[in-house]
Amino acid sequence: MSEIAYVNGEFLPLEKAVVSVEDRGFQFADAVYEVVRTYGGQPFAIEEHIARLFRSLDAVHIDPQLNPAQLRTIIEEGIHRAGFDESLVYLQISRGPAPRHRGFPAEPKPTVVMTIRQLQTHPEWRETGIKIITAPDIRWGRCDVKSVGLLANSLAYQAAKEAGAHDAVFVTHDGVVTEATAANVFIVRHGVLVTPPKANALLPGVTRDKILHAATEAGIRTRETPITRADLHSADEVFLTSTTAEVVPVVSVDGKPVGTGKPGPIAARVYESFQRKYVSR
């Protein structure tokens, strides 16, 4: 078992993987990415992740010069080569190397990079919950595109750590909640599970969609409607969802307890339903 990389057709040890200093992903954040995890050694929701990757590529006009089936084969081979019980796959596609200029190169040669590491999770968070803060949403206007331009996310995450919290949730200038730095946001209000609707302001999470289906199967009513910072502060429950973390209860927002200050029952029911429907087969 070893951490490995894939760069433009070649698998190699992670520490030997390099790309050009003139790659536009490095110079301009001119690249998009996806993150895939495994369950039982098999990539989860691989078709949905690849479809989202191609939507992002199309949005920024990058031709990967590979089709979805070829990318799936590369991902599956990388997982097999790494040999971990459970893997975390990071896949990034940039417009490729070119002399530094804002304009697109006339004949782009995209850079396809993948890394495979052992999956690290925090199951203890479902028992203890996490603390979050809110942060101004200063990101670009197409957060539905999974761009590598994540400086605002990094700054907000660091602010959360310095405040003694685990993560930050973005809030627009008019008080509307979009998403966390790497997760979608859900609240529970009077027994109803609520999450912001899909829009340019947030990433349409693959796990988000499956959580909504799992909640419905568990008999929990759901709504996709805008939520505000005030809703976060007054919610009965708050939790985050993502590919790697699955369902993470939030017990504190901006230093104020959520509900009882402990992980709530709806988050637990949703997680159990998600596991039954998608994982424990």
Secondary structure, DSSP 4 states (H G I P E B T S, - for coil): ---EEEETTEEEEGGG----TTBHHHHH--EEEEEEEEETTEETTHHHHHHHHHHHHHHTT---SS-HHHHHHHHHHHHHHH--SSEEEEEEEE--B-SS-SSPPSS---EEEEEEEE----TTHHHH-EEEEEEE--S-S-TTS-BS--HHHHHHHHHHHHTT-SEEEEE-TTSBEEEESSSEEEEEETTEEEEPPP-TTS---HHHHHHHHHHHHTT--EEE---BHHHHHH-SEEEEEETTTEEEEEEEETTEE-TTSS--HHHHHHHHHHIIIII--
